[in-house]
Structure formats: structure tokens, C-alpha cells
Amino acid sequence: MNNLNPSRKPAAVRRAGGCLFLLAGFQLNYRHRTMRAVVCALWVLTTASCAHAAASLTLLTWLPGNNFNYNTTGVSADGSVVVGTSGEDTSYGNNFYIAFRWTAGSGMVSVGAGYESFANCVSADGTVVVGTSESNYLSPDQAFRWTAGSGMVGLGHLPGGTYSSPNGISADGSVIVGSSSSTSGNQAFRWTAGSGMVGLGYLPGSTNSSANGVSADGSVVVGTSYSASGSQAFRWTAGSGMVGLGYLPGTTNNSAAGVSADGSVVIGTSYSASGEQAFRWTAGSGMVGLGGGSATAVSGDGSIVVGNNYYGQPFRWTAGSGMQSLWDVLVTNGLDSSGPAPDMSASGISADGNTIVGTYYVETTDFTLECGYVATLPGLIGVSPVLRINSWSSAAHQLVLSWSTNYSGCTLQSSTNLGSTNWTDCASPAVSGASFVVTNLMSAGAQFFRLKR
């Protein structure tokens, strides 16, 4: 394992739980003569300095006896557990693959001893790993579910099938989705311990489908349904069944790769003669193109999308920043590196959006060396939010505020309790400098504000 150690740099605001706090609060009985004191408190808290860890990049090599890392695909909600596949190029010209689970403390540990296996994804707490395995070279592949207590347990196939592969797992590891062969062709499935593997069917006119992602509670499944005329991303629930998500203008092919924790945001890739384009879908906006390339994963709240651009290099997208080179984002946020951008690809992101995983390629004279990587963005360097009180009406119990920041892609939120887990959005992401009104202060009590990325 090779660590590119970050330097520590000061940031402009206090951060906790992925949030940049702007104001410790104000009481509702303030009048005009107290506004100057409130403005002063705002200025002090939004310009105070404290230390943040800079971005980091950790390289994962391979298991003992192996000689390349096939891929690094899944990551737990907090980024502490990573899964993927390590490979060995044998003397017979064949490759042998073993699924692994990695933490900073344990390093890379096999979860498939005695089997050829591929790890695809991991539960939110990192305790459940799913992937594909075969017990020997003659046995057909099937999906597996692994825990430290049970080891690797096969999930079987749909009726009449001989092959299955999982592509998504719910937060608690109880729901697994993927694709299995069946009597009617390859079909998306949803698995639970109680129901076993259940086929989800196809979109009208399709004969092939695959489930590629699932919401945190397992109730929303997304994937792709294929027909002779093209492919279409779908969203499935028990109530609606499989519903197609349509297409970007001028296209007739796309596929879904992932879904937000609550199932409201779907990401994927649209295909056309002019190339690939990443997309983000919500019920309100429909399918929106994000730029050239393919989207591979999305953060839990749906605000951050990662994937690979036209040139195969990883990107990080937010509504405020648009599609940015992942390498540029890492360097901007303090990664200690002076060289050019390396050859990388992105395949997964943690639910909190702070950890991105994928494959790092190193060219040698004879071959391309593959390593996994874990990239972290634990804090934003040089973010300077400003929150201003524009006016105050004691009679109407209204406060008019405006905010701005040099980091776009944030949402201003308010709460009556600084330690609350229930914060209300005050302004849309990427809106900077806009004014908004805080009302009903008499019933709301003290108000606290934070800038959430």
C-alpha cells in the first residue's frame, strides 16, 4: 500500500458532519439596536480559521501472490471500507481473480479463499460484501453474499438460469439486486433472505434487463432494460413496477448506474452517434445531461456524481461546479502532488460523498500496471461563506438574509437546534448572493444556519 500523504492547510470555516457552519444562532427578541451585534457575530464565525485535513490519495496494490489489481469498485457509507478484485496473471496466459475487502487498519484481505471471485459492492457499515463467484473453473458463476460470520454464501439463480451477478446492495445489506439468466433471458433481480431471488421483468418490448443500483432501504431499484431497438434506464418499486426514464433529446439508448439513498436521483449514461453523455434524473427535472462521459456512482443525497469523461479520466460533478477533473479537485483541496494528472478511472463514491474509489494505471515498458485507489476529500480548503442580514422587521417577525460563497454547489439550511438531525433547506444549491426571508420567528425560537455541501 502506498500513501500519498497530504499536507494540512487552514480552511475558512468550521466544519462538522459535512457541513460548514455559518452562524451559532440568534434569538427572536432582537430589535434594530441589536442587529449590529448579530452582524458582528456572523462575520466572526464565517471568517474564523481552523485546520482541515487536505485531500489524500491512497494506492492499493494487490493480494499476496497476485500481480495486478483488477478493479476497486465499492465503498462503505463513510469511506472506511473498500472492496474490489485482485488478480494474478498465471503462466498459462489465464487470469485468476480474488475478491478483497480493504480497511486502513487491515489492508487488503481476501473474502473468497478457494474460489475465483469478484467483489462488486459493500453495505453501508462495511460488514456485508457482495459479488460473483464460482467454486471451480467448471461451475457457473453466481452471486454471493459475504459476512465475517457466514463467509461466502451463494444466492443462486432465477428459475431456469445458470448465472447471476449482483450490482447493488441496500444500506443494511439485506437487499441485493443484479442480473440473472432465466428461462426468459437475462433478467434484473431483487434478493432478500425471505423471498430469495425474484425477477423484476422487462420494459415493454425488451427481452433483457439488469438491476444496477438500489436505494438505502431496498425499496427502489434502478437499472437497464434492453431490446433490439436500444436500451433504456428504468426505476422500479413494488407499487409501480418497472418504469422507463425516457431519453436525452436526440438519443434512443441509455443505462442507469446508480441511485441516491432515498431513490429520488438516478444517474447513468446516455449513448448516441456523437458519443456518451453522463445524466442525472429526478422526477421533477427528468433526464438532464451532465457532460461528455459516463456516470458510475452517486452520493447518498444525490448531489455529487462521479464517473469518467470522454478521455477515460475520472470526474466529479455537482450542480454548482459542473463536471470537474477529479485530479484537479484533489489538488485544489490540498493533495500534495506536483506532477501531471495520472491515468485513473472512477467507479464508486461513499454515501457521504467524501471518498471516491477506482483504478489507477501505471504504464511500464511491457504492460499497464493496475492499482486500486482511495481518494478522500475530508474538508474544503479556502471556502469563504458570507451570510448577511439585509433587513429585519420586528412587526412581521421576518428576517431577510443573503449569502454567498466562493464554493458553489452548497445548500443553506436552518434549524432551531444546533445539534438537530432535521435541517430545512433555505436556498437551492448553486445559488449564491440570493436573498431569502426567514419568517414566523416567534414560533420558531432561536435560528441556526449551516452551509451544507
NORBELPE-V97949 format. One record per residue. RES is the residue in one letter. SS is DSSP state (~ for helix, > for strand, _ for the rest). Layout:
BEGIN
RES/SS, RES/SS
END
This chain:
BEGIN
M/_, N/>, N/>, L/>, N/_, P/_, S/_, R/>, K/>, P/>, A/>, A/_, V/_, R/>, R/>, A/>, G/_, G/_, C/>, L/>, F/>, L/>, L/>, A/>, G/>, F/>, Q/_, L/_, N/_, Y/_, R/_, H/~, R/~, T/~, M/~, R/~, A/~, V/~, V/~, C/~, A/~, L/~, W/~, V/~, L/~, T/~, T/~, A/_, S/_, C/>, A/>, H/>, A/>, A/_, A/_, S/>, L/>, T/>, L/>, L/>, T/_, W/_, L/_, P/_, G/_, N/_, N/_, F/>, N/>, Y/>, N/>, T/>, T/>, G/>, V/>, S/_, A/_, D/_, G/_, S/_, V/_, V/>, V/>, G/>, T/>, S/>, G/>, E/>, D/>, T/_, S/_, Y/_, G/_, N/_, N/>, F/>, Y/>, I/>, A/>, F/>, R/>, W/>, T/>, A/_, G/_, S/_, G/>, M/>, V/>, S/>, V/_, G/_, A/_, G/_, Y/_, E/>, S/>, F/>, A/>, N/>, C/>, V/>, S/_, A/_, D/_, G/_, T/_, V/_, V/>, V/>, G/>, T/>, S/>, E/>, S/_, N/_, Y/_, L/_, S/_, P/_, D/_, Q/>, A/>, F/>, R/>, W/>, T/>, A/_, G/_, S/_, G/>, M/>, V/>, G/>, L/_, G/_, H/_, L/_, P/_, G/_, G/_, T/_, Y/_, S/>, S/>, P/>, N/>, G/>, I/>, S/_, A/_, D/_, G/_, S/_, V/_, I/>, V/>, G/>, S/>, S/>, S/_, S/_, T/_, S/_, G/_, N/_, Q/>, A/>, F/>, R/>, W/>, T/>, A/_, G/_, S/_, G/>, M/>, V/>, G/>, L/_, G/_, Y/_, L/_, P/_, G/_, S/_, T/_, N/>, S/>, S/>, A/>, N/>, G/>, V/>, S/_, A/_, D/_, G/_, S/_, V/_, V/>, V/>, G/>, T/>, S/>, Y/>, S/>, A/_, S/_, G/>, S/>, Q/>, A/>, F/>, R/>, W/>, T/>, A/_, G/_, S/_, G/>, M/>, V/>, G/>, L/_, G/_, Y/_, L/_, P/_, G/_, T/_, T/_, N/>, N/>, S/>, A/>, A/>, G/>, V/>, S/_, A/_, D/_, G/_, S/_, V/_, V/>, I/>, G/>, T/>, S/>, Y/>, S/>, A/_, S/_, G/>, E/>, Q/>, A/>, F/>, R/>, W/>, T/>, A/_, G/_, S/_, G/>, M/>, V/>, G/>, L/>, G/>, G/>, G/>, S/>, A/>, T/>, A/>, V/>, S/_, G/_, D/_, G/_, S/_, I/_, V/>, V/>, G/>, N/>, N/>, Y/_, Y/_, G/_, Q/_, P/>, F/>, R/>, W/>, T/>, A/_, G/_, S/_, G/>, M/>, Q/>, S/>, L/~, W/~, D/~, V/~, L/~, V/~, T/~, N/_, G/_, L/_, D/_, S/_, S/_, G/_, P/_, A/_, P/_, D/>, M/>, S/>, A/>, S/>, G/>, I/>, S/_, A/_, D/_, G/_, N/_, T/>, I/>, V/>, G/>, T/>, Y/>, Y/>, V/>, E/>, T/_, T/_, D/_, F/_, T/>, L/>, E/>, C/>, G/>, Y/>, V/>, A/>, T/>, L/_, P/_, G/_, L/_, I/_, G/_, V/_, S/_, P/_, V/>, L/>, R/>, I/>, N/>, S/>, W/>, S/>, S/_, A/_, A/_, H/_, Q/>, L/>, V/>, L/>, S/>, W/>, S/>, T/_, N/_, Y/_, S/_, G/_, C/_, T/>, L/>, Q/>, S/>, S/>, T/_, N/_, L/_, G/_, S/_, T/_, N/_, W/_, T/>, D/>, C/_, A/_, S/_, P/_, A/_, V/_, S/_, G/_, A/_, S/>, F/>, V/>, V/>, T/_, N/_, L/~, M/~, S/~, A/~, G/_, A/_, Q/>, F/>, F/>, R/>, L/>, K/>, R/_
END
